[in-house]
């Protein structure tokens, strides 16, 4: 059975990176039920990955990501390395291994002679050895928006600070699309995860309110997109007759609403996606895509009706 931390960390990695990467959660790597927490293949341009902060930066190349709620031991990291090696062997392609540790794993850093990353970001440790693990220590990261999603995988004071930073994000912040929902899923364990005896039920009420606020923001954005698209579609269709103008307007409205939702969720609208949207004139289909886009984890889930996590 997964721990609440596992549920939260895997859900956060998937929700944050799925719009810009192909993310496979609990990727099976062997017949004896070995799983990698997440295997990530970048799909979007580098600038869109960078917009996802530190988590997007580490996903700028194929990688396995393993998250630990405490201080991983050498044995635990050895198992992570074994899983990552099996993934590389199966894929027959190079990929990195990132360890996200809530607390500093001194024995791991010493054993692999990991050094502070050349980027200069505190809490990130790498090596010139190509297949050495790369480690992020949540408790050592600076309290910036770039590191926020990774710090939410921390514990104790680190997690408390990250939650306080999250509270101060603007109402339309893309992180608000999924973080409150994930926090509500682990509500029973938040006091233990934050190591705070002062954790109050009103915090959960706040996350529920955040989720509802974002839902209202999305509803308003959809309504605005529909209105603007319908007006443009009617104007373009008037020359061909009233009925056709109204039909075109409804389709344009749904298409604009879909674009608005996808952009708000952080999805990339590339030329292939834009072609698929603009070439569909079936209002019912477009409306179904809009409904799925609000919660879908991937573009496939939007357009092909796959079940999102």
C-alpha positions in Angstrom: 0.0 0.0 0.0 1.3 3.5 -0.9 2.0 5.9 2.0 0.3 9.3 1.9 3.7 10.8 0.9 4.0 8.4 -2.0 0.5 9.3 -3.2 1.2 13.1 -2.9 4.7 13.0 -4.5 3.7 10.9 -7.4 0.6 12.9 -8.0 2.5 16.2 -7.9 5.2 15.0 -10.3 2.5 13.7 -12.7 0.3 16.8 -12.5 3.2 19.3 -12.8 5.0 17.6 -15.7 2.3 15.9 -17.8 1.5 19.1 -19.8 5.1 19.2 -21.0 6.4 15.7 -20.7 5.3 12.1 -21.1 5.1 10.9 -17.5 4.7 7.2 -16.5 4.0 6.8 -12.8 4.9 3.5 -11.1 6.8 2.5 -14.2 7.3 -1.3 -14.0 10.9 -2.2 -14.5 11.0 -6.0 -13.7 8.8 -9.0 -13.4 9.2 -9.1 -9.6 7.1 -6.0 -9.1 9.9 -3.4 -9.0 8.6 0.0 -9.9 10.2 3.4 -10.6 8.2 6.2 -8.9 8.1 8.2 -12.2 9.8 8.0 -15.6 9.7 11.2 -17.5 10.3 12.0 -21.2 10.3 15.7 -22.1 7.9 16.7 -24.9 7.7 20.5 -24.9 10.3 23.1 -25.8 12.9 23.9 -23.2 11.4 27.3 -22.3 8.1 25.6 -21.4 9.9 23.1 -19.2 11.9 25.9 -17.5 8.6 27.6 -16.7 7.8 24.6 -14.4 10.6 25.6 -12.1 13.2 23.2 -10.7 11.0 20.2 -11.4 10.7 21.2 -15.0 14.4 21.7 -15.2 15.3 18.2 -14.1 12.7 16.9 -16.6 14.5 18.6 -19.5 16.0 15.2 -20.4 14.7 11.7 -20.0 14.9 10.7 -16.4 13.6 8.6 -13.5 12.5 10.4 -10.4 12.4 8.8 -7.0 11.1 10.7 -4.0 11.9 9.9 -0.3 9.9 11.3 2.6 13.0 11.3 4.9 16.7 10.6 4.5 17.3 7.7 2.0 20.0 5.2 2.9 22.6 3.9 0.6 20.7 0.7 0.3 17.5 2.5 -0.7 19.4 4.6 -3.3 21.1 1.4 -4.6 17.6 0.0 -5.3 16.7 3.2 -7.1 19.8 3.0 -9.2 19.0 -0.7 -10.0 15.5 0.4 -11.1 16.8 3.2 -13.3 19.4 0.9 -14.8 16.6 -1.6 -15.8 14.6 1.2 -17.4 17.7 2.3 -19.4 18.3 -1.3 -20.5 14.7 -1.8 -21.6 14.5 1.6 -23.4 18.0 1.3 -24.8 18.4 5.0 -24.3 20.3 7.1 -21.8 18.4 8.6 -18.9 19.3 10.3 -15.6 18.2 9.3 -12.1 17.1 12.1 -9.8 16.6 11.4 -6.0 14.4 13.9 -4.2 15.2 13.6 -0.5 13.3 15.4 2.2 16.4 15.5 4.4 20.2 15.5 3.5 21.4 11.9 2.8 25.0 12.5 3.9 26.1 8.9 3.3 24.8 8.9 -0.2 26.5 12.2 -1.1 29.8 11.0 0.4 29.7 7.5 -1.2 29.0 8.9 -4.7 31.2 12.0 -4.1 28.4 14.2 -5.2 29.1 18.0 -5.3 27.0 21.1 -5.4 25.6 21.5 -8.9 27.3 24.0 -11.2 24.1 25.9 -11.5 24.8 27.3 -8.0 21.3 26.3 -6.7 21.6 25.3 -3.1 20.4 21.8 -2.3 21.2 20.2 -5.7 24.0 17.7 -5.9 25.4 16.1 -9.1 28.5 14.3 -10.4 30.6 14.2 -13.5 30.1 10.5 -13.5 27.4 10.0 -16.2 25.3 7.4 -14.4 25.7 8.6 -10.9 22.5 9.5 -9.1 21.6 13.2 -8.8 20.2 14.4 -5.5 17.9 17.2 -4.5 17.7 17.9 -0.8 14.4 19.6 -0.1 15.4 21.1 3.3 18.4 22.9 1.6 16.5 24.5 -1.3 16.0 28.3 -1.3 12.4 29.3 -0.6 11.6 30.6 -4.1 8.7 29.9 -6.5 11.2 28.0 -8.8 11.7 25.4 -6.0 8.1 25.4 -4.6 6.8 22.1 -6.1 9.9 20.2 -5.0 9.8 21.7 -1.5 6.2 20.5 -1.2 7.8 17.0 -1.2 9.7 17.9 1.9 8.7 17.5 5.5 8.5 19.4 8.8 9.5 23.1 8.6 10.4 22.7 4.9 6.9 21.7 4.1 5.3 24.3 6.3 7.3 27.0 4.6 6.4 25.6 1.1 2.7 25.6 2.1 2.9 29.2 3.3 4.6 30.2 0.0 1.8 28.3 -1.9 -0.9 30.3 -0.1 0.6 33.5 -1.4 0.5 32.5 -5.1 -1.8 34.7 -7.3 -5.3 33.3 -8.0 -4.5 32.3 -11.5 -1.2 30.5 -10.7 -0.9 27.3 -12.7 0.1 25.4 -9.5 -3.4 26.0 -8.1 -4.9 23.7 -10.7 -3.7 20.6 -8.8 -1.9 21.2 -5.5 -5.0 21.8 -3.4 -6.6 18.6 -4.7 -3.5 16.6 -3.9 -3.3 18.1 -0.4 -6.9 17.2 0.3 -6.2 13.6 -0.7 -3.6 13.3 2.1 -5.5 15.5 4.6 -5.4 12.8 7.4 -1.6 12.8 7.3 -0.8 16.5 6.9 -0.2 17.1 10.6 2.4 14.3 10.6 4.0 15.4 7.3 4.4 19.0 8.6 5.5 17.8 12.0 3.2 20.5 13.4 1.0 20.0 16.4 -0.7 23.3 15.5 -2.0 22.0 12.2 -5.6 23.1 12.1 -8.7 21.9 10.2 -9.2 25.4 8.9 -6.1 24.8 6.7 -8.0 22.1 4.9 -10.9 24.5 4.5 -8.5 26.9 2.9 -7.3 24.3 0.4 -10.9 23.4 -0.4 -11.6 27.2 -1.0 -8.5 27.4 -3.2 -9.7 24.5 -5.3 -13.2 26.1 -5.6 -11.6 29.5 -6.5 -9.6 27.9 -9.3 -12.6 26.1 -10.5 -14.5 29.4 -10.7 -11.5 31.0 -12.5 -11.6 28.2 -15.0 -15.4 28.5 -15.4 -15.1 32.3 -16.1 -12.2 31.7 -18.5 -14.3 29.1 -20.4 -17.3 31.5 -20.5 -15.1 34.3 -21.8 -13.5 32.1 -24.4 -16.9 30.9 -25.6 -18.3 34.4 -25.9 -15.3 35.7 -27.8 -15.2 32.7 -30.1 -18.9 32.8 -30.8 -18.7 36.5 -31.7 -15.8 36.0 -34.1 -17.4 32.9 -35.6 -20.7 34.7 -36.3 -18.9 37.6 -37.9 -17.0 35.2 -40.2 -20.1 33.2 -41.0 -22.5 36.0 -41.7 -21.6 36.2 -45.4 -22.7 32.6 -45.8 -26.1 32.9 -44.0 -27.5 33.3 -40.5 -27.7 29.6 -39.7 -24.2 28.8 -40.7 -23.0 31.9 -38.9 -24.6 30.7 -35.6 -23.2 27.2 -36.0 -19.7 28.5 -36.8 -20.0 30.8 -33.8 -20.8 28.0 -31.4 -17.9 25.9 -32.7 -15.5 28.8 -32.5 -16.7 29.5 -29.0 -16.0 26.0 -27.8 -12.6 25.9 -29.6 -11.6 29.2 -27.8 -12.8 27.8 -24.5 -10.7 24.7 -25.0 -7.6 26.8 -25.8 -8.1 28.9 -22.7 -8.4 25.8 -20.5 -5.3 24.2 -22.0 -3.2 27.3 -21.6 -4.4 27.9 -18.0 -3.5 24.3 -17.2 0.0 24.8 -18.7 -0.4 22.5 -21.7 1.5 23.2 -24.9 -0.7 24.0 -27.9 1.6 22.9 -30.7 0.8 22.9 -34.4 -0.6 19.4 -34.2 -2.9 20.3 -31.3 -4.0 23.5 -32.9 -4.8 21.7 -36.2 -6.9 19.2 -34.3 -8.9 21.9 -32.5 -9.4 24.2 -35.5 -10.4 21.4 -37.8 -13.2 20.2 -35.5 -16.5 21.9 -36.1 -18.6 19.5 -34.0 -19.9 21.5 -31.0 -20.6 18.4 -29.0 -17.1 17.0 -29.5 -15.5 20.3 -28.7 -17.6 20.6 -25.6 -16.6 17.2 -24.4 -12.9 18.1 -24.9 -13.4 21.3 -22.8 -14.9 19.2 -20.0 -12.1 16.7 -20.0 -9.4 19.4 -20.3 -10.3 20.8 -16.8 -8.9 17.8 -15.0 -7.1 15.7 -17.6 -3.5 14.7 -16.8 -2.4 14.5 -20.5 -3.5 15.7 -23.9 -4.3 12.2 -24.9 -6.9 12.2 -22.0 -8.4 15.4 -23.5 -8.8 14.3 -27.1 -9.0 10.5 -26.9 -11.1 10.2 -23.7 -8.5 8.3 -21.7 -9.2 8.1 -18.0 -7.0 10.6 -16.1 -5.5 9.8 -12.8 
